[in-house]
Amino acid sequence: MDKLISLIRDIPDFPEPGVVFKDITPVLADRDAFSALVDALAAPFRDLGVDKVAGIEARGFTLATPVAERLGAGFIPVRKPGKLPYETVREDYSLEYGTDSLEIHTDAARSGEKVLLVDDVIATGGTAAAAIRLLRKIGAEVVGFSVFIELSFLDGARKLDGVPFHALVTYD
């Protein structure tokens, strides 16, 4: 874990002044660190019989697809509106200034399938909460949410509606 943490790069004032962005691309670029990260994200959910792993656009795709492979599961892309080619369901959610939306295919999971949600970071929790609601709309059982980084000072985990939560690195 120390190696993973040492590779996280702080980018001040990105994407706007006052924000310190946690850049994980050095972790992704390091073969051993990336493999260790994927293993650590999957490990707590290995024995739950996960059927699908959902990844939130865009960095969540990078982590969720290898986690799905490690768990022997399929992959569900959770995307911004208009990016998926088939019939979709949509979930709107609030941002600090305005709203946004996510979509998934209506047939992304069958009723009762166990789905693990994966993303790189949880901040305020709005995007994760919307993804959880979306998965539940199509009948999925969301068995967990696994993230690389939690920005706990933003208290996003409180929005996860009881979904088991696992973060590898927490910044207070």
N, C-alpha and C positions, 0 to 999 in steps of 0.2 A: 504494500500500500504506500509506503514511503516513496518508492520510485514513481508511482502514479502521481502522487501529490507534487513531487518535485518537477514533473513535466507540465503541470498546469501553469499556463502563462497568463498573467494579469495584463489587460489592455485598458489603460485609463481612458475615460471619456469616450467609450464606444458602447453602444451606438449613438449616445448623446452625452453632453457634458454632465459630469457628476457620477456617471455609471462606470463601475470597474467590471469589464467583461472577463469572464473566466474562459480562456481559450484552451480547448482540449485537443486542438490539432496536433501538438507535439506528442501527445499520448497515442493518437491514432497512427502517427507516422512511425512509431517505435514498435516493431513486430512483437517483441516480448511483452511490452507494457499493454499493447492493445489486446493480446491474447489473455493476459491476466485480468484486464478490465472486463472482458466478455465473460470469463469464468466467474468472476466475483458478482456480476450482475445476475447471472443465471443461478448460482449456487443455492440461495435460500428457497428457490421455487422448484428445484430439481425433482422432488418427490411428490409434487402436487398433480401430476398428470396434465400438464399444460397442453392444450390442443393448438393454440395460436398465440403468437406474440405480436402485439400491436405497437407500432412505432409512430411517434408524432413527427410530422414534417419539420425540419429537414434533418437535423442532426440525430433525431431519434431513429431515423431509418438506418443510419450508419451503425448504431448499437443494437437495435432490435433484430435486424436480420441475422447477425452471427449468434445472438442469444437464442433465436428460434432454432437455428441449426444445432446448437449445443443441446437444446432441450428436445430435439426431434419433433419440432412443432412447425406449423405453417406461419406465414407472416401476413399481417394486415397493415396496409398503409393508411394512416390518418392524415388527411390532406386539407389544404386550403380549398375553398370552393372553386369549382370549375376545372379541377385537375384530374379527376377520375372519369374514365370513359363510360362506365356503366351506370345504372340506376343507383342513386345515393340517398342517404339520409343526412340531415344537417343539424348541427347544434350551434346556436349562437352563445357567445359569452361576453362578459364585460371586461374591458381593459381600463386602465387608469383614466384615459381620455377616449371614450367611444366604445365600440364593440367590434368583435371579429367573429369568425365562424370556422368550423371544421366539418369535414364530410368523410363518410366511409361508404363503401358499397353496401347495398341492402343485404347482400348474401355473403358478407365477409366472415360471418360466423353463424353457425346454426344455434338454435335455442339450446341453452344449457352447456354449450362448449366453454371450457375454461380458458380464459384469456389473461395473459400477463401484459401489462402496459409498461413500455420502456421509453425513457427519454434521457437526454444528457443532463439537464438541470431542472430543478423545480425552484421557482422563485415565488411569485404570488399564488400559484396554484390554479389560476383560472383556466389555462389551457389543459392541464391534466384533468381537472374536474369536468370540463366539457367533453374530453375524450372518454372519460368513464361513463358519463351520461349517454353518449353516442353508442358506445358498446352495449350498454344495458338496453337501449332502445331496440336493438336487433336481437335481444335475447341472450347475449353472452353473459357468463358469470365471470366478473372481473376478480381474479384471485390474488392480484397484487400489482403494485407499481414499484418498479425498480429504476433508480436513477444513479448516475455517477455523482452529481453534486447537488446538495441541498443548500440553499441560501436561507437558513433557518430564521434569520432576523426579519424575513418577509412573511413568515408564518403560513406558507402555502400548504403545508401538510394538513392543516385543519380543514381544508376544503375537499378532502378526498372521500368524504362520505363513508368512512369505515373501511375503506379498502386497505389491506395490509401494505405497509410502506417500508421500503428499504433504500437507504442512501449510503453510498460508500464513503463520501467525504462531505462533511458539514462545515459550513462557514457561519459562525455566529455574528 
